[in-house]
């Protein structure tokens, strides 16, 4: 569990897709 990841944004989906700007309009890569 890295604290740096939490600093970048919310955990969960955003953690798996840090490239995305936010989870409000996130989409899984295909």
N, C-alpha and C positions, 0 to 999 in steps of 0.2 A: 504493500500500500504506500504509494508515493504521495507526499503532501504537495509536490509540485503539480501533480495532475489535478488536484482539487483546486489549486489556485487558478488554473486556467478556466475552469467552469464547473458546472454540475457533474456529478458522477453518474454512472449507468450508461445510457446510450451515447452520451457525449464523450464518455471515456473511450469507447470503442471507435468513435469517429471524431477525433480531435480536429481533423481538417475542416470540419463544418463550422460555420460561424455560430450557430446556436441550435438548440434542440427544438425550437418552435417550428422550424420547417425542415427538420432533418430527414434524410432518406437513406436507407441501407444501400451499400454498394452492390452492384450485381457482377 
